[in-house]
Amino acid sequence: MKKQFLIVLIFINFASFSQTKKSYSQLNTRELNNSIRLNYTTVHMPDEQNIYGNGFQLKPTMGLVGINYNVPLNSWLYTGAGMHFAVTGDQGGLFTLGVNLGVNKKIYKNLYFDANVHFGGGGGYRVLVDGGGIVYSNIGLQYKKENYSFGVQYGNVDFFTGFIKNDNISFFVEIPSTLRAASYEDAQLEFMIDNIATDNFWKKPAVKTVQQVKFDYFFPVGDSRTDSYQGNKSIRNTLYIIGFEYQRYLNENAFIYAHVDTMYSGLISGFMDLFIGAGKNFISTKYLNVFGKFGIGGAGGRIYQEGGLTMYPSAGADIRITDNFGLSVHGGYHRAIGGTFEAYTAGFGLKYYGLSGGIKDPITSEKFSEIKTQGMEISAQHQTYFDVAKFGIPSSDLQQIAVKINYDITKRYYISGEASFAYQGKSGGYAHGLFGLGIKSNRFIDGKYSIFAEAGLGVAGGGRVDTGEGVLIRPTAGINFHLTEDFSAFVSGGQMWSPFGNVNSTNINIGVSYNFSIINIKK
């Protein structure tokens, strides 16, 4: 019996090492010609709520900036997701998250007709948006060139649960963003690069990206103050911040980036910021990078009422631990432009470095010998939280809209990141962000179904939801309905509670997801 067992082990071991890897030419590849749209509009504030209960006079207009990532469904229809945030007026801290559906049709040469609608949730000061639901519809013209486009639109911003609603004119610029990927059925596999590619897909180099989970400490100075609910008091205590950053390199040392932060301790939960910017590595070696960055964006929530426009210069250093992971330390200066909030910052982060979408290094043109695919899932969700505890107002159910990303670690385990904003339930401005670890089953019943479970940990704030300083825990479980290899619908449920607050709410989610494989160079 022992000999038989040993023979079986030897056979399994031999089989695992003698398994032939597929050729990279067998990958079911695709190139998605997506776009990033930045838009700006001026929103007139309501006369009905021109004075807060404490006598604070509203400024007549709010400047609103949008960042949207759109994906074509066919030659004329597109969808996507995006965020909006206040940069002028006195609504700093107003953020929204939602999904888009639009039409883009050629009229003549480079001139296009463009119309779209954005549905989501969010807000800042709850009294103006109530539940937080927003519908933002636009119609207008777009001029397209190969590497950029711009346009003007007539639109309507409608916080349909509250008081902010009016027609407006908006302006936008659009930047192309190509995603080269593979089908989800090829996820978590290795492929040999065994010949010279003739396909145009493989002629383009890989793209260098960096993703970072970051922890920051804000040290307020100057005239930094709390909001009127907290008495406009001077802020001198440390604020504790967690965030996520995405960087894309343009050449060997220059990169563009976007990052979002939220506060989990230091004030009543509700502070948030979002930045886009550029950076450069001034010293770059195999194990050490020294960099500088400058970001511009919006910030606010639980600080003094101001426009929201904020700058954030910073500098730091990365220490490379492996080819894919590194540690980062950084410091900077967070300053409201035309406002009062300012803080020196210090922090650290865990970085993941990747080369994806090609077989050649974008800097050295070195050609690699292997590819490792990583499964990824992007989903849009409707979430319901029952009987959510609040302070100063009655408990109620919350309806939220969420965008979630899952990264497969193996075919069974994955990590996730989620952003969710309330759109109904009298808590406009409430949002949370969660990181999670999940496990999923193999597909069953003719490959149409699979089940999953995950545990999420994150931070939340706004809308007088009683999360204390903002820490949240949410376990969930659910079932996927696989419509095709790359598209699925799902339903899940769980429980959300705040260990330092009074939230303890049952939760139900429904949504749709798109699955694909990232093509990573394996060194």
Secondary structure in CASP SS format (residue, H / E / C, confidence):
PFRMAT SS
TARGET T0000
AUTHOR 0000-0000-0000
METHOD secondary structure of the structure
MODEL  1
M C 1.00
K H 1.00
K H 1.00
Q H 1.00
F H 1.00
L H 1.00
I H 1.00
V H 1.00
L H 1.00
I H 1.00
F H 1.00
I H 1.00
N H 1.00
F H 1.00
A H 1.00
S H 1.00
F H 1.00
S H 1.00
Q C 1.00
T C 1.00
K C 1.00
K E 1.00
S E 1.00
Y H 1.00
S H 1.00
Q H 1.00
L C 1.00
N C 1.00
T E 1.00
R E 1.00
E E 1.00
L E 1.00
N E 1.00
N E 1.00
S E 1.00
I E 1.00
R E 1.00
L E 1.00
N E 1.00
Y E 1.00
T E 1.00
T E 1.00
V E 1.00
H E 1.00
M C 1.00
P C 1.00
D C 1.00
E C 1.00
Q C 1.00
N C 1.00
I E 1.00
Y C 1.00
G C 1.00
N C 1.00
G C 1.00
F C 1.00
Q E 1.00
L C 1.00
K C 1.00
P C 1.00
T E 1.00
M E 1.00
G E 1.00
L E 1.00
V E 1.00
G E 1.00
I E 1.00
N E 1.00
Y E 1.00
N E 1.00
V E 1.00
P E 1.00
L C 1.00
N C 1.00
S C 1.00
W C 1.00
L E 1.00
Y E 1.00
T E 1.00
G E 1.00
A E 1.00
G E 1.00
M E 1.00
H E 1.00
F E 1.00
A E 1.00
V E 1.00
T E 1.00
G C 1.00
D C 1.00
Q C 1.00
G C 1.00
G C 1.00
L C 1.00
F E 1.00
T E 1.00
L E 1.00
G E 1.00
V E 1.00
N E 1.00
L E 1.00
G E 1.00
V E 1.00
N E 1.00
K E 1.00
K E 1.00
I E 1.00
Y E 1.00
K C 1.00
N C 1.00
L E 1.00
Y E 1.00
F E 1.00
D E 1.00
A E 1.00
N E 1.00
V E 1.00
H E 1.00
F E 1.00
G E 1.00
G E 1.00
G E 1.00
G E 1.00
G C 1.00
Y C 1.00
R H 1.00
V H 1.00
L H 1.00
V H 1.00
D C 1.00
G C 1.00
G C 1.00
G E 1.00
I E 1.00
V E 1.00
Y E 1.00
S E 1.00
N E 1.00
I E 1.00
G E 1.00
L E 1.00
Q E 1.00
Y E 1.00
K E 1.00
K C 1.00
E C 1.00
N C 1.00
Y C 1.00
S E 1.00
F E 1.00
G E 1.00
V E 1.00
Q E 1.00
Y E 1.00
G E 1.00
N E 1.00
V E 1.00
D E 1.00
F C 1.00
F C 1.00
T C 1.00
G C 1.00
F C 1.00
I C 1.00
K E 1.00
N E 1.00
D E 1.00
N E 1.00
I E 1.00
S E 1.00
F E 1.00
F E 1.00
V E 1.00
E E 1.00
I E 1.00
P E 1.00
S E 1.00
T E 1.00
L E 1.00
R E 1.00
A E 1.00
A E 1.00
S C 1.00
Y H 1.00
E H 1.00
D H 1.00
A C 1.00
Q C 1.00
L C 1.00
E E 1.00
F E 1.00
M E 1.00
I C 1.00
D C 1.00
N C 1.00
I C 1.00
A C 1.00
T C 1.00
D C 1.00
N H 1.00
F H 1.00
W H 1.00
K H 1.00
K C 1.00
P C 1.00
A C 1.00
V E 1.00
K E 1.00
T E 1.00
V E 1.00
Q E 1.00
Q E 1.00
V E 1.00
K E 1.00
F E 1.00
D E 1.00
Y E 1.00
F E 1.00
F E 1.00
P E 1.00
V E 1.00
G C 1.00
D C 1.00
S C 1.00
R E 1.00
T E 1.00
D C 1.00
S H 1.00
Y H 1.00
Q H 1.00
G C 1.00
N C 1.00
K C 1.00
S E 1.00
I C 1.00
R C 1.00
N C 1.00
T C 1.00
L E 1.00
Y E 1.00
I E 1.00
I E 1.00
G E 1.00
F E 1.00
E E 1.00
Y E 1.00
Q E 1.00
R E 1.00
Y E 1.00
L C 1.00
N C 1.00
E C 1.00
N C 1.00
A E 1.00
F E 1.00
I E 1.00
Y E 1.00
A E 1.00
H E 1.00
V E 1.00
D E 1.00
T E 1.00
M E 1.00
Y E 1.00
S E 1.00
G C 1.00
L C 1.00
I C 1.00
S C 1.00
G C 1.00
F C 1.00
M E 1.00
D E 1.00
L E 1.00
F E 1.00
I E 1.00
G E 1.00
A E 1.00
G E 1.00
K E 1.00
N E 1.00
F E 1.00
I E 1.00
S E 1.00
T C 1.00
K C 1.00
Y C 1.00
L E 1.00
N E 1.00
V E 1.00
F E 1.00
G E 1.00
K E 1.00
F E 1.00
G E 1.00
I E 1.00
G E 1.00
G E 1.00
A E 1.00
G E 1.00
G C 1.00
R C 1.00
I E 1.00
Y C 1.00
Q C 1.00
E C 1.00
G C 1.00
G C 1.00
L E 1.00
T E 1.00
M E 1.00
Y E 1.00
P E 1.00
S E 1.00
A E 1.00
G E 1.00
A E 1.00
D E 1.00
I E 1.00
R E 1.00
I C 1.00
T C 1.00
D C 1.00
N C 1.00
F E 1.00
G E 1.00
L E 1.00
S E 1.00
V E 1.00
H E 1.00
G E 1.00
G E 1.00
Y E 1.00
H E 1.00
R E 1.00
A E 1.00
I C 1.00
G C 1.00
G C 1.00
T C 1.00
F C 1.00
E E 1.00
A E 1.00
Y E 1.00
T E 1.00
A E 1.00
G E 1.00
F E 1.00
G E 1.00
L E 1.00
K E 1.00
Y E 1.00
Y E 1.00
G E 1.00
L E 1.00
S E 1.00
G C 1.00
G C 1.00
I C 1.00
K E 1.00
D C 1.00
P C 1.00
I C 1.00
T C 1.00
S C 1.00
E C 1.00
K E 1.00
F C 1.00
S C 1.00
E E 1.00
I E 1.00
K E 1.00
T E 1.00
Q E 1.00
G E 1.00
M E 1.00
E E 1.00
I E 1.00
S E 1.00
A E 1.00
Q E 1.00
H E 1.00
Q E 1.00
T E 1.00
Y E 1.00
F E 1.00
D E 1.00
V E 1.00
A C 1.00
K E 1.00
F C 1.00
G C 1.00
I C 1.00
P C 1.00
S C 1.00
S E 1.00
D E 1.00
L E 1.00
Q E 1.00
Q E 1.00
I E 1.00
A E 1.00
V E 1.00
K E 1.00
I E 1.00
N E 1.00
Y E 1.00
D E 1.00
I C 1.00
T C 1.00
K C 1.00
R C 1.00
Y E 1.00
Y E 1.00
I E 1.00
S E 1.00
G E 1.00
E E 1.00
A E 1.00
S E 1.00
F E 1.00
A E 1.00
Y E 1.00
Q E 1.00
G C 1.00
K C 1.00
S C 1.00
G C 1.00
G C 1.00
Y C 1.00
A E 1.00
H E 1.00
G E 1.00
L E 1.00
F E 1.00
G E 1.00
L E 1.00
G E 1.00
I E 1.00
K E 1.00
S C 1.00
N C 1.00
R C 1.00
F E 1.00
I C 1.00
D C 1.00
G C 1.00
K C 1.00
Y E 1.00
S E 1.00
I E 1.00
F E 1.00
A E 1.00
E E 1.00
A E 1.00
G E 1.00
L E 1.00
G E 1.00
V E 1.00
A E 1.00
G E 1.00
G C 1.00
G C 1.00
R C 1.00
V E 1.00
D C 1.00
T C 1.00
G C 1.00
E C 1.00
G C 1.00
V E 1.00
L E 1.00
I E 1.00
R E 1.00
P E 1.00
T E 1.00
A E 1.00
G E 1.00
I E 1.00
N E 1.00
F E 1.00
H E 1.00
L C 1.00
T C 1.00
E C 1.00
D C 1.00
F E 1.00
S E 1.00
A E 1.00
F E 1.00
V E 1.00
S E 1.00
G E 1.00
G E 1.00
Q E 1.00
M E 1.00
W E 1.00
S C 1.00
P C 1.00
F C 1.00
G C 1.00
N C 1.00
V C 1.00
N E 1.00
S E 1.00
T E 1.00
N E 1.00
I E 1.00
N E 1.00
I E 1.00
G E 1.00
V E 1.00
S E 1.00
Y E 1.00
N E 1.00
F E 1.00
S E 1.00
I E 1.00
I E 1.00
N E 1.00
I E 1.00
K E 1.00
K C 1.00
END
